[in-house]
Structure formats: C-alpha cells, structure tokens
Amino acid sequence: MEGVLYKWTNYLTGWKPRWFVLDNGILSYYDSQDDVCKGSKGSIKMAVCEIKVHPTDSTRMELIIPGEQHFYMKAVNAAERQRWLVALGSSKACLTDAKTKKEKEISETNESLKTKMSELRLYCDLLMQQVHTIQEYVHHDGNHSTPSIENMNEASSLLSATCDTFITTLEECVKIANAKFKPEMFPLPHPDPLVSPVSPSPVQMMKRSVSHPGTCTLERSSRFGKEPNVSSHQLSHRWRRTVSDTEPFIDVPIEETDSKDI
C-alpha cells in the first residue's frame, strides 16, 4: 500500500506531506512519489512497533517503538486513516521470523496471538472514538445546526467497517488461541478397565495359609490333631464362612449331633 500522509516534522515546519510506502512489513516514507527511486528518508519495521490512534483527532495515528522512534502521522480524512490502520495492522500480523522450525512455530503462535490482541485493542479504541463521534452528531446542542446527512452516513459507514474488521480479527484471535492450547495439553483421566480383575476361586482361597486373615485351611488337623470322622456334607456345614477378602470372617458352628465327638 502507498499514498500520501502528513508527518509531523518539528515545531517550526509542523505537518508536512510525505509519500508513504508499506511493503513487506516495512513502512518507508519519501518527500514525494517522484523521490522513491532516490531512497527513503526514514522507515519503521511493523513487527516491533505499536499502532495507536489519537483520542480526539479522527485523522491522526501514531507508530511507536518504545524508547526509540515515534512517527506522528495524519491522514487527509477519517476514511483514509481507516484504510491505513487496516493495512498496517494486517501487515503486522503477517510478519515471520527466521528461526528453527519448532522455535518458529512456537514464536509465530505467541507473536501472532500478541499481534491480534494488539489489533483488537486498536480497533476497540477506534470503535469507541467513532461511537463518540456519532453521539456528538445525535446529541447536539440547540446552538448547533443539525448534522448533515452526509456526515452521519460517513460516520456510520466507518463504524460499520470497523465493526467488521474487529469481528474478523477476534475470530482469528480465537483460532490462534485454540491452536496454541491443544487438547493434548490437558490429559484426560484414564478410563475404567473394560474387564474387571479376576478374583481367586473358593478352592484357591481354602488352600491359602492360616496366617492370612479371613482364610482357613483343610490341613489344620496336621497341627491340632485329627478331626473327628464326619461326612463331607457335615464338614461343609461345620464351618460356615465367607470367601470374600472384603467381608469379615464368620464362623457359625452348628449344634453337635453326637456328644461323643466332643
């Protein structure tokens, strides 16, 4: 993009028209369009500067490198400033750095997000300024004449264009944020296993050692003497217990059928 903008020079000469050229992320200016072949009088890299709009003048804007360089510029009208602001903001968002692939991806994502947020602040300031202008047109004093339809239409069209640009930039900002914070960065809890663990069978439980709580063994007769001769049916009912490791051990002796077995 190229065109005429007024640039503040000093307090003696004030605002002077200059020919500005925006190319490949660098804004350069010349005395006139005919002097382009002679070399620029100055330039500024959009990647390192901040863009600000004037709080009261709808034609002014500033490019600032903190602590180094200031460009105070003024367009011929509000519509022309709007066109330059969109071009400068878009150029700032499209810049890239020459780094390694991985570092470049991370850096580009971070820088792009910062750039888009900076654009949003810029367009927000511009929206507030344009809304204030329309409010002044509507709530005019009785001493002032009714605002012309032409001025109202111009202010409304500028506000509409700024709103569209703001929404587009906001959508791009959301896309960058979604790409930066991927779902893989937030691990989900492990799902429950589809197959429950296999519990020991009752036969295995009976063969476990007496030293384990909640278990019993059929080999107790080797330590405490022989068991009385009882049928397998009586033995299965002689001691009633649970075979679950989680339930308490319950011994329920049945009534003796023969007093001689005591």
C-alpha positions as CSV (number, residue, x, y, z in Angstrom):
1,M,0.0,0.0,0.0
2,E,1.2,3.5,-0.7
3,G,-0.2,7.0,-0.5
4,V,0.1,10.5,1.0
5,L,0.1,11.0,4.7
6,Y,1.0,14.1,6.7
7,K,4.0,13.6,9.0
8,W,4.9,15.8,12.0
9,T,8.4,17.1,11.5
10,N,9.1,19.8,14.1
11,Y,7.6,22.9,15.7
12,L,9.0,25.1,13.0
13,T,7.6,23.4,10.0
14,G,4.8,21.4,11.5
15,W,2.9,18.9,9.4
16,K,4.4,18.1,6.0
17,P,3.0,15.8,3.3
18,R,5.1,12.7,2.7
19,W,4.7,9.7,0.4
20,F,4.5,6.5,2.4
21,V,5.0,3.0,1.1
22,L,4.1,-0.1,3.1
23,D,6.0,-3.1,1.6
24,N,6.9,-6.5,3.2
25,G,6.3,-5.3,6.7
26,I,8.3,-2.1,6.5
27,L,6.8,1.4,6.3
28,S,9.0,3.9,4.4
29,Y,8.4,7.5,3.6
30,Y,9.8,9.9,0.9
31,D,9.5,13.6,0.2
32,S,7.3,12.8,-2.8
33,Q,6.3,10.0,-5.1
34,D,9.0,11.1,-7.5
35,D,11.7,10.6,-4.9
36,V,11.0,6.9,-4.4
37,C,13.9,6.0,-6.6
38,K,16.3,8.2,-4.6
39,G,15.9,6.2,-1.3
40,S,13.7,6.7,1.7
41,K,14.1,9.5,4.3
42,G,13.1,7.0,7.0
43,S,11.5,3.7,7.7
44,I,10.0,1.6,10.5
45,K,9.5,-2.1,10.9
46,M,6.0,-3.0,11.7
47,A,7.0,-6.1,13.7
48,V,8.5,-4.0,16.5
49,C,6.2,-1.0,16.6
50,E,2.9,-0.3,18.3
51,I,0.0,1.4,16.5
52,K,-2.1,3.9,18.3
53,V,-5.0,6.2,17.3
54,H,-5.3,9.7,18.6
55,P,-8.0,10.0,21.3
56,T,-9.7,13.1,19.8
57,D,-8.5,13.6,16.2
58,S,-10.1,11.1,13.8
59,T,-7.4,11.6,11.2
60,R,-4.3,11.1,13.4
61,M,-2.4,7.9,14.3
62,E,1.0,7.1,15.8
63,L,3.6,4.4,15.2
64,I,5.8,3.9,18.3
65,I,8.9,1.9,19.0
66,P,9.2,2.3,22.8
67,G,12.2,4.3,23.8
68,E,13.5,4.7,20.2
69,Q,11.2,6.1,17.5
70,H,7.9,7.9,17.0
71,F,6.0,8.5,13.8
72,Y,3.2,11.0,14.2
73,M,1.0,10.9,11.1
74,K,-2.2,12.3,9.9
75,A,-4.5,11.3,7.0
76,V,-6.5,13.6,4.8
77,N,-9.7,12.3,6.3
78,A,-11.1,9.6,8.7
79,A,-11.7,7.2,5.9
80,E,-8.2,7.4,4.6
81,R,-6.8,6.8,8.2
82,Q,-9.1,3.8,8.5
83,R,-7.7,2.3,5.3
84,W,-4.1,2.8,6.6
85,L,-4.9,1.4,10.0
86,V,-6.3,-1.8,8.5
87,A,-3.3,-2.2,6.1
88,L,-0.7,-1.6,8.9
89,G,-2.5,-4.0,11.3
90,S,-2.7,-6.7,8.6
91,S,1.0,-6.2,7.7
92,K,2.0,-6.5,11.3
93,A,0.1,-9.8,11.6
94,C,1.7,-11.4,8.6
95,L,5.3,-11.0,9.6
96,T,7.5,-14.0,10.2
97,D,10.9,-14.6,11.8
98,A,13.8,-16.8,10.5
99,K,14.2,-19.4,13.3
100,T,14.3,-23.1,13.6
101,K,11.1,-24.9,12.7
102,K,10.0,-25.8,16.2
103,E,11.0,-22.4,17.7
104,K,9.5,-20.7,14.7
105,E,6.1,-22.4,15.2
106,I,6.1,-21.5,18.9
107,S,7.3,-18.0,18.3
108,E,4.9,-17.4,15.5
109,T,1.9,-18.6,17.6
110,N,2.9,-16.4,20.5
111,E,3.6,-13.4,18.4
112,S,0.5,-13.8,16.3
113,L,-1.6,-14.0,19.4
114,K,0.0,-10.9,20.8
115,T,-0.4,-9.1,17.5
116,K,-4.0,-10.0,17.2
117,M,-4.7,-8.8,20.7
118,S,-2.9,-5.6,19.9
119,E,-5.1,-5.2,16.9
120,L,-8.2,-5.8,19.0
121,R,-7.1,-3.0,21.4
122,L,-6.5,-0.7,18.4
123,Y,-9.9,-1.4,16.8
124,C,-11.6,-1.1,20.2
125,D,-10.2,2.4,20.7
126,L,-11.3,3.2,17.2
127,L,-14.8,1.9,17.8
128,M,-15.1,4.0,20.9
129,Q,-13.9,7.1,19.1
130,Q,-16.3,6.6,16.2
131,V,-19.3,5.9,18.5
132,H,-18.4,9.1,20.4
133,T,-18.4,11.0,17.1
134,I,-21.9,9.7,16.2
135,Q,-23.2,10.5,19.7
136,E,-22.0,14.1,19.3
137,Y,-23.9,14.3,16.0
138,V,-27.1,12.9,17.6
139,H,-26.9,14.8,20.9
140,H,-26.1,18.2,19.5
141,D,-26.8,21.4,21.4
142,G,-29.6,23.7,20.4
143,N,-27.0,26.3,19.4
144,H,-25.5,24.0,16.8
145,S,-27.1,23.2,13.5
146,T,-28.5,19.8,12.7
147,P,-25.7,17.5,11.5
148,S,-25.7,16.9,7.7
149,I,-26.9,13.5,6.4
150,E,-23.5,13.2,4.6
151,N,-21.6,13.4,7.8
152,M,-23.9,10.9,9.5
153,N,-23.6,8.5,6.6
154,E,-19.8,8.8,6.6
155,A,-19.5,8.2,10.4
156,S,-21.9,5.2,10.2
157,S,-20.0,3.6,7.3
158,L,-16.7,4.0,9.1
159,L,-18.3,2.5,12.3
160,S,-19.7,-0.5,10.3
161,A,-16.3,-1.1,8.6
162,T,-14.5,-1.0,11.9
163,C,-17.0,-3.4,13.5
164,D,-16.5,-5.9,10.6
165,T,-12.7,-5.7,11.0
166,F,-13.0,-6.1,14.7
167,I,-15.1,-9.2,14.4
168,T,-12.8,-10.7,11.8
169,T,-9.7,-10.1,14.0
170,L,-11.5,-11.5,17.0
171,E,-12.3,-14.7,15.1
172,E,-8.6,-15.0,14.0
173,C,-7.5,-14.5,17.6
174,V,-9.8,-17.3,18.8
175,K,-8.4,-19.6,16.1
176,I,-4.8,-18.9,17.1
177,A,-5.7,-19.5,20.8
178,N,-7.4,-22.8,20.0
179,A,-4.3,-23.9,18.0
180,K,-2.0,-22.8,20.8
181,F,-3.8,-24.6,23.6
182,K,-4.4,-28.0,22.1
183,P,-6.5,-30.7,23.8
184,E,-3.4,-32.9,24.1
185,M,-2.0,-30.4,26.7
186,F,-4.8,-31.4,29.1
187,P,-4.6,-35.2,29.6
188,L,-8.0,-36.9,30.4
189,P,-8.3,-39.3,33.3
190,H,-7.7,-43.0,32.5
191,P,-11.0,-44.8,31.7
192,D,-12.1,-47.7,33.8
193,P,-10.9,-51.1,32.5
194,L,-13.5,-53.0,30.5
195,V,-12.6,-56.3,32.2
196,S,-12.7,-56.5,36.0
197,P,-9.8,-58.2,37.7
198,V,-10.3,-61.9,38.3
199,S,-10.8,-62.9,42.0
200,P,-9.3,-66.1,43.4
201,S,-11.6,-69.1,43.3
202,P,-13.0,-70.6,46.5
203,V,-10.7,-73.6,46.2
204,Q,-7.6,-71.3,46.0
205,M,-8.9,-69.4,48.9
206,M,-9.1,-72.6,51.0
207,K,-5.6,-73.5,50.1
208,R,-4.1,-70.3,51.4
209,S,-2.1,-70.2,54.6
210,V,-3.8,-69.8,58.0
211,S,-1.6,-66.8,58.6
212,H,-3.6,-64.7,56.2
213,P,-6.6,-63.1,57.8
214,G,-10.0,-64.2,56.6
215,T,-8.8,-67.6,55.3
216,C,-8.8,-71.1,56.6
217,T,-7.2,-74.4,55.5
218,L,-8.2,-78.0,55.5
219,E,-4.7,-79.0,56.8
220,R,-5.4,-77.9,60.4
221,S,-5.6,-81.5,61.5
222,S,-1.9,-81.8,61.0
223,R,-1.2,-79.3,63.7
224,F,-4.1,-79.7,66.1
225,G,-4.8,-83.4,65.9
226,K,-7.2,-85.3,63.7
227,E,-10.7,-84.1,63.1
228,P,-13.5,-86.4,64.1
229,N,-14.8,-88.5,61.4
230,V,-17.6,-86.5,59.8
231,S,-19.1,-86.7,56.4
232,S,-18.2,-84.2,53.7
233,H,-21.7,-82.8,54.0
234,Q,-21.3,-82.2,57.7
235,L,-17.8,-80.7,57.1
236,S,-19.1,-78.3,54.6
237,H,-21.7,-77.1,57.2
238,R,-19.4,-77.4,60.2
239,W,-17.7,-74.2,59.4
240,R,-19.6,-71.5,57.5
241,R,-17.6,-68.6,56.3
242,T,-17.4,-66.0,53.6
243,V,-14.8,-66.3,50.9
244,S,-14.5,-62.7,50.1
245,D,-11.4,-60.8,51.2
246,T,-13.5,-57.7,51.9
247,E,-16.1,-59.2,54.2
248,P,-15.4,-60.2,57.8
249,F,-14.7,-63.9,58.6
250,I,-17.7,-65.5,60.2
251,D,-17.6,-68.9,61.9
252,V,-21.0,-70.3,62.8
253,P,-20.7,-73.8,64.5
254,I,-23.8,-75.9,64.2
255,E,-25.2,-77.9,67.0
256,E,-23.4,-81.2,67.8
257,T,-25.4,-84.2,66.8
258,D,-23.3,-86.6,68.8
259,S,-21.9,-85.8,72.2
260,K,-19.2,-88.5,71.8
261,D,-17.5,-86.3,69.2
262,I,-16.5,-83.7,71.8
